């Protein structure tokens, strides 16, 4: 009989609460944690199978160094010494632009990001590549212009709205909000509420919807522009709201006048009167919208995100209860930077600026293969596995083979690790103290610090400690006074005073603070991550402290310590703060505390969104007569985190879905093996014939093509995505719009 322990799921950004039974240092059973205040016992199939993520035969246990065509085990000391020496040599010869950090915690372990970024900055680089820039930077940038900060994006206040518009979102499978399937079923059953889903296919969520707009693939920008034009022309603009809370509307109003909305909507293959009625409902209801990868990874992504902000702002549904709101947060999941500032770095070969402090993974292969002397030569890749998680596997394979130094910090022998010069084994999210900062709730702010539930069976260490050891070897961590070590042993409050005094007398040490805290307090707590959580709470900004007081914590200098103790006392997670539910406008960071809808850089791009131009752009040719949506969400995929395919044994887990009429036309039947080809490459995959997808639109799930124990399982969807097919502004890939052909094998 094992022991039940509380933890959380690391397989998607909802991080639902779990209870796991541990016996002989193995997770043997899983159930939803009813004590978790956010997920309340809900857990999906993926979470129920996290033992396959934790326990498998491809776990990394010891540092490895490339030796010929394979690897040899080496000591941590040798690994750190050699990596530090190689980094020093590369930077001295080629400058800081030759180094990039790719990582940041993925779906479950965010504490590594602070250490990775700190080492990156110590090396003089600003090249931070993160998965967020594969999906969300266009959305966050547009919100940054509207709200004042790129990390102040909005989420739907789904519990207070009476109209929810899902755009390219299949929440019944992909979640994206807490307890999504349960919530959506309840919402759809309520006769006073309206669920609208905009999606080319009849997804599981679309089947629940009151209205399903089966939009023509790739026409989201055209539809949204048409809807804004309808709202303006019909007089459904909320004039009082705009007067009090919006700036820039008069500057953009004429961008939409004279636009033929009816022709546009008909080209989108939708009913004009139905779309017009939806626009009217936006004016009279408390309406919120939930975009997802159908927007973020599609044509005109950044522009579409901007247009959605305009649509829901001019109808009075922005920063208000029941609309889209800026969530509170303990720690922003992105940074903020202005690409108009000359100091903002751009990529050397492709010229993309950092957005939210991040660079798009799509451009990294070009930055490595460039002939520019400032090209990327060294990459530290943590928890990312770009050879399966980012677009264009072939381009990444070629690029990473050209690196002078590739260091992979991982829990498993991934496809990317197989190309590394050094592989460093990290603890999993169930062997370490760790957590995430996803702000998916409002007005309450949730946090859970997962604690170790099993012990590592090898020499794995926390990811943050890996960065710290390299930084220490390279001389980036200043000498730490003995008084700090002594104070850390005595009590945290004394340590805090000593740390503050040390920082005042040594301002330059602030650059290395995550490492200093980890080496001192982290040593006593047994975790650098846990120590840095304490430091984060003690130095939290005033806005969070006010939110914590609203949640019932006591005001004063000991607030951070009080929250820290509460987090330790609640392994199931807890509410640590609460935004002001009556004044979301106070969370705006714009100078006038109004929503700014005028972004002049979007004017020219918007002028291109015309029906006839889009008709020509979207015309399919004979070579690639289908559109592929790469990355379909199903209950059987979990990015690249589930290495052992046994968790799907007996399931039909990796198929290409096609409409029956298309299958008949090609002489294909359900179960046939087909070859799907694009400009980037091809895969072989089983065909599934279903009316869940529309004509000329096929879909392949992500998270397959993984190599486990030397054998590949399923088809790698990223082999089909060309990295140069990307958003012109943010660099996000067109995963949801890839011209392809399908042939029987």
DAHU-V667858 format. One record per pair of residues at least 24 apart in sequence whose ideal C-beta (glycine too) atoms are under 6 Angstrom apart, sorted by the first residue. I is the first residue (numbers start at 0). J is the second residue. D is the distance in whole Angstrom. If there is no record, write none. Layout:
# DAHU-V667858
[[I,J,D] [I,J,D]]
This chain:
# DAHU-V667858
[[1,27,6] [4,452,4] [5,32,6] [5,570,4] [5,571,5] [6,449,5] [6,452,5] [7,447,5] [7,449,5] [8,46,4] [9,106,6] [9,107,3] [9,428,4] [10,45,5] [10,637,5] [10,640,6] [11,106,6] [11,174,6] [12,106,6] [12,437,5] [13,174,5] [14,435,6] [15,42,5] [15,46,5] [16,571,6] [16,572,6] [17,46,6] [19,452,6] [21,452,6] [21,453,6] [24,453,5] [24,454,6] [25,54,6] [26,50,4] [26,53,6] [32,571,5] [34,571,4] [35,571,5] [35,572,5] [36,574,6] [37,177,5] [37,445,5] [41,178,4] [44,634,5] [45,637,5] [48,646,5] [51,641,6] [51,643,5] [51,646,4] [52,640,6] [52,641,6] [53,427,6] [53,429,5] [55,642,5] [55,643,4] [56,708,6] [57,411,5] [57,412,5] [57,642,5] [57,707,6] [58,411,6] [59,424,4] [60,424,6] [60,457,3] [61,457,6] [61,458,5] [62,423,6] [63,422,4] [64,421,6] [65,420,5] [78,421,6] [79,468,5] [79,469,6] [79,472,5] [82,406,6] [82,421,6] [82,469,6] [83,469,5] [83,472,4] [83,473,5] [85,404,5] [89,376,5] [89,377,5] [89,403,6] [90,122,6] [93,376,6] [95,122,6] [95,123,3] [95,124,4] [96,373,4] [97,376,4] [97,377,6] [98,122,5] [98,124,5] [98,377,5] [99,126,4] [99,128,6] [99,375,5] [99,378,5] [100,127,5] [100,379,5] [101,128,4] [101,378,6] [101,380,5] [101,383,5] [102,381,3] [102,382,6] [102,383,6] [103,129,4] [105,382,5] [107,428,4] [108,428,5] [108,433,4] [109,435,5] [109,436,5] [110,433,5] [110,463,6] [110,528,4] [111,462,4] [111,463,5] [113,513,5] [114,463,4] [114,466,4] [114,513,5] [115,466,5] [117,513,5] [118,466,4] [118,470,5] [121,470,6] [121,475,4] [125,344,5] [126,358,6] [127,357,6] [128,358,5] [128,360,5] [128,363,6] [129,357,5] [131,333,6] [131,357,6] [132,357,4] [132,359,4] [133,360,5] [134,295,5] [136,354,4] [136,355,5] [136,729,5] [137,300,5] [137,301,3] [137,304,5] [137,726,6] [137,729,4] [137,731,6] [138,304,4] [139,333,6] [139,355,5] [140,354,5] [141,304,5] [141,305,4] [141,308,6] [144,598,5] [145,308,5] [145,594,5] [145,595,5] [146,587,5] [147,587,6] [147,588,3] [147,589,4] [148,335,5] [148,588,4] [149,335,4] [149,355,5] [150,331,4] [150,333,5] [150,335,6] [151,325,5] [153,323,4] [153,324,6] [153,325,6] [154,326,5] [155,287,4] [155,289,5] [155,323,6] [156,287,6] [156,320,6] [156,321,6] [156,324,5] [156,441,6] [159,320,5] [159,321,4] [160,285,5] [160,287,4] [160,321,4] [161,192,5] [161,284,5] [161,285,5] [162,193,4] [162,280,6] [162,284,4] [162,286,4] [163,194,6] [163,287,6] [164,195,5] [164,288,4] [165,196,5] [165,289,5] [166,197,5] [166,290,4] [166,294,6] [167,291,5] [167,293,2] [167,294,5] [168,289,5] [168,291,4] [169,202,4] [169,204,5] [169,632,6] [170,204,5] [171,203,4] [171,204,5] [172,203,6] [172,632,4] [173,632,4] [183,207,6] [199,693,5] [199,696,5] [200,691,6] [200,692,4] [200,693,6] [201,691,5] [212,269,5] [214,267,5] [215,267,5] [215,268,4] [216,626,5] [216,696,5] [217,298,5] [217,617,6] [217,736,5] [218,267,4] [219,294,6] [219,303,5] [220,299,4] [220,302,5] [220,303,5] [220,608,5] [221,263,5] [221,608,6] [221,613,5] [222,267,5] [223,303,6] [223,306,4] [223,307,6] [224,306,6] [224,608,5] [225,260,4] [225,263,4] [225,264,5] [226,278,5] [226,310,6] [227,255,5] [227,309,6] [227,310,5] [228,255,4] [228,258,4] [228,260,4] [229,260,5] [229,275,6] [229,278,5] [230,278,5] [231,255,5] [235,282,4] [236,313,5] [237,314,6] [237,315,3] [240,315,4] [244,593,6] [244,594,6] [245,312,6] [245,593,6] [245,594,5] [246,591,6] [246,593,4] [246,595,5] [247,595,5] [247,596,5] [247,597,3] [248,596,6] [250,597,4] [251,596,6] [251,597,6] [254,605,6] [262,610,5] [263,610,5] [266,610,5] [281,314,4] [282,314,5] [285,321,3] [286,316,5] [287,322,5] [287,323,5] [293,735,5] [296,732,6] [296,734,4] [296,735,5] [297,735,4] [297,736,5] [298,736,5] [300,726,4] [300,731,5] [301,726,5] [301,728,4] [301,729,5] [302,601,6] [302,604,5] [305,601,5] [309,596,5] [312,594,5] [312,596,6] [317,594,5] [318,583,4] [318,584,5] [324,441,5] [324,583,5] [325,583,6] [325,586,4] [326,438,4] [326,441,5] [327,444,4] [327,546,5] [327,576,5] [327,578,4] [328,438,4] [329,446,6] [330,436,4] [332,436,5] [347,371,5] [347,373,5] [351,730,5] [354,729,6] [359,730,3] [360,389,4] [361,390,6] [361,722,5] [361,725,5] [361,730,5] [361,732,5] [362,730,6] [364,394,4] [364,395,6] [364,398,4] [364,722,6] [367,398,4] [367,401,6] [368,398,5] [376,403,5] [377,403,6] [377,404,4] [378,402,6] [378,405,5] [379,406,5] [380,407,5] [380,415,6] [381,408,4] [381,462,6] [384,413,4] [384,415,5] [384,639,5] [385,415,6] [386,414,4] [386,415,5] [387,414,5] [387,639,4] [388,639,5] [390,717,6] [390,720,4] [390,722,5] [390,732,4] [391,679,6] [391,720,6] [391,721,6] [391,722,4] [392,715,6] [392,717,5] [392,718,5] [393,680,6] [394,722,5] [408,462,6] [408,465,5] [411,642,5] [414,706,6] [423,465,5] [424,459,4] [425,459,6] [425,462,5] [426,455,5] [426,459,5] [426,461,6] [429,453,6] [430,455,5] [431,461,5] [432,526,4] [432,528,5] [432,529,4] [433,528,5] [442,577,5] [442,578,4] [442,580,4] [443,574,5] [443,577,5] [444,546,6] [444,575,6] [444,576,4] [445,574,6] [446,575,5] [447,572,3] [448,566,5] [450,570,6] [461,527,6] [461,528,6] [463,527,5] [463,528,6] [464,527,6] [467,514,5] [467,517,6] [470,514,6] [476,511,5] [476,514,5] [477,508,5] [479,515,6] [483,519,5] [484,519,6] [487,519,5] [487,520,5] [487,523,5] [488,523,6] [494,520,6] [495,537,6] [533,563,5] [536,562,5] [536,563,5] [546,576,3] [546,577,6] [546,578,6] [547,576,5] [549,577,4] [550,574,5] [550,576,5] [550,577,5] [623,738,4] [623,739,5] [623,740,5] [625,695,5] [625,697,5] [625,739,5] [625,741,6] [626,696,5] [626,736,6] [627,697,5] [627,737,4] [627,739,4] [628,698,4] [628,735,5] [629,699,6] [629,716,4] [629,719,6] [629,720,5] [629,734,5] [629,737,6] [630,701,4] [630,716,6] [630,734,5] [631,698,4] [631,700,4] [633,700,5] [636,700,5] [636,701,6] [636,702,4] [637,702,6] [638,702,5] [639,702,6] [642,705,6] [642,707,5] [644,712,4] [653,700,6] [653,703,4] [653,713,3] [653,714,6] [654,685,5] [654,687,4] [655,684,5] [655,686,6] [655,697,6] [655,699,5] [656,687,5] [656,689,5] [656,692,5] [656,698,5] [657,688,6] [657,697,5] [658,692,5] [658,694,5] [659,688,5] [660,694,6] [661,694,6] [662,688,5] [667,743,6] [671,743,6] [672,744,5] [673,741,5] [673,743,6] [674,742,5] [674,744,6] [675,739,6] [675,741,5] [676,740,5] [677,719,4] [677,737,5] [677,739,5] [678,721,5] [679,719,6] [679,720,6] [679,721,4] [680,718,5] [682,714,4] [682,718,5] [684,714,4]]
